[in-house]
């Protein structure tokens, strides 16, 4: 909501001057770029691999818990403590593994930055070039549900950006 207010605040502040506004659909642009599709497929495969490893570790922890519950009454106090610690250690390792793979600075994030960010940078450079050449004051992304409430196709410059990138 704050983004919408900010955008409209900027537009109203500049309303005394004739400002040109354009829209692009970055989702549509990304769909047309083969390198992005390839990168996304690699990232999806990596996520599946990571998820499988996590599920295997979770199954192992479930097995440890089930075994502990079945044996609990037969174990001495020290053995119960030892088994609980083993389960806790395995749960901690699982938590760390999840962070390592899927956390904010995890492996999947790093791989995404390495594969997708250069493509996004190329798109934003093409958008900036198009906006400069055609003298647009604002270029909004119509693929974002937050940024745009309405726009006329007349001002949609997605194809201009695709042409600039060489995909049209």
C-alpha positions in Angstrom: 0.0 0.0 0.0 2.9 2.3 0.8 4.3 1.8 -2.7 1.0 2.8 -4.3 0.8 5.9 -2.2 4.4 6.8 -3.0 3.9 6.3 -6.7 0.8 8.3 -6.8 2.4 11.0 -4.6 5.2 11.3 -7.1 2.8 11.5 -10.0 0.7 14.2 -8.3 3.7 16.2 -7.4 4.8 16.2 -11.0 1.3 16.7 -12.4 1.9 20.4 -13.1 4.5 19.3 -15.7 3.7 17.0 -18.6 5.3 13.7 -17.7 5.3 10.6 -19.8 4.6 7.3 -18.1 5.2 3.8 -19.6 4.5 0.3 -18.5 6.4 -2.9 -19.1 5.6 -6.4 -18.0 8.9 -7.9 -16.7 7.3 -11.4 -16.4 6.4 -11.4 -20.1 10.0 -10.2 -20.9 11.5 -13.0 -18.7 9.3 -15.6 -20.4 10.8 -14.7 -23.8 14.5 -15.0 -22.7 15.8 -18.6 -23.1 18.7 -18.0 -20.7 16.1 -17.2 -18.0 14.1 -20.3 -18.7 17.3 -22.4 -18.5 18.4 -20.8 -15.3 15.0 -21.3 -13.7 15.0 -25.0 -14.7 18.4 -25.4 -13.1 17.3 -23.6 -9.9 14.1 -25.7 -9.8 16.2 -28.9 -10.1 18.6 -27.7 -7.4 15.6 -26.9 -5.1 14.2 -30.4 -5.7 17.6 -31.9 -4.8 17.9 -29.8 -1.6 14.3 -30.7 -0.6 15.0 -34.4 -1.1 18.0 -34.2 1.1 16.0 -32.4 3.8 13.1 -34.9 3.6 15.6 -37.8 4.0 17.0 -36.2 7.1 13.5 -35.5 8.4 12.6 -39.2 7.8 15.8 -40.2 9.8 14.7 -37.9 12.7 11.2 -39.4 12.6 12.7 -42.9 12.8 14.9 -41.8 15.7 11.9 -40.5 17.5 9.8 -43.6 16.9 12.6 -45.8 18.0 13.1 -43.7 21.2 9.3 -43.8 22.0 9.2 -47.6 21.5 12.3 -48.1 23.7 11.8 -45.4 26.3 10.5 -47.5 29.1 13.3 -50.1 28.6 16.1 -47.5 28.7 18.0 -46.2 31.7 17.8 -42.5 32.6 21.2 -41.8 31.1 20.4 -43.7 27.9 17.1 -41.7 27.6 19.1 -38.4 28.0 21.6 -39.6 25.4 19.0 -40.5 22.9 17.1 -37.2 23.4 20.4 -35.3 22.8 20.9 -37.3 19.7 17.5 -36.4 18.4 18.0 -32.8 19.4 21.3 -32.7 17.6 19.8 -34.2 14.4 16.9 -31.6 14.6 19.4 -28.8 14.9 21.4 -30.1 12.0 18.2 -30.3 9.9 17.4 -26.7 10.9 20.9 -25.6 9.8 20.6 -27.5 6.6 17.4 -25.7 5.8 19.0 -22.4 6.4 22.1 -23.4 4.3 19.9 -24.3 1.3 16.8 -22.1 1.6 17.7 -19.3 4.0 17.9 -15.6 3.0 21.6 -16.0 2.2 21.5 -19.7 1.4 22.8 -21.7 -1.5 19.6 -21.4 -3.6 19.6 -17.6 -3.1 23.3 -17.4 -4.1 22.8 -19.6 -7.2 19.7 -17.4 -8.2 21.9 -14.3 -7.8 24.6 -15.8 -9.9 22.2 -17.1 -12.7 19.3 -14.7 -12.8 20.7 -11.3 -11.7 22.7 -10.7 -14.8 19.6 -11.3 -16.9 17.6 -8.9 -14.8 20.3 -6.3 -15.0 20.3 -6.6 -18.8 16.5 -6.1 -18.8 16.7 -3.1 -16.5 19.4 -1.6 -18.7 17.2 -2.1 -21.7 14.3 -0.5 -19.9 16.5 2.4 -18.9 17.7 2.9 -22.4 14.2 2.8 -23.9 13.0 5.3 -21.2 15.8 7.6 -21.9 15.4 7.5 -25.7 11.6 7.8 -25.6 11.8 10.4 -22.7 9.6 8.7 -20.2 9.6 10.1 -16.7 8.3 6.9 -15.2 8.4 3.2 -16.2 6.2 1.0 -14.1 6.1 -2.8 -14.0 2.6 -4.0 -14.8 3.5 -7.6 -13.7 3.5 -6.4 -10.1 0.1 -6.3 -8.6 1.1 -3.6 -6.2 2.6 -1.1 -8.6 -0.2 -0.7 -11.2 -3.9 -0.4 -10.7 -4.8 0.5 -14.3 -3.0 1.2 -17.6 -3.8 1.5 -21.2 -2.1 -0.9 -23.6 -1.1 2.2 -25.7 1.6 3.0 -23.1 2.8 -0.6 -22.7 6.4 -0.7 -23.8 7.2 -4.3 -23.1 7.7 -5.1 -26.8 10.1 -2.1 -27.2 12.2 -3.6 -24.4 12.1 -7.1 -26.0 13.1 -5.5 -29.3 16.0 -3.7 -27.6 17.1 -7.0 -26.1 16.9 -8.7 -29.5 14.0 -11.1 -28.6 11.4 -9.6 -31.0 
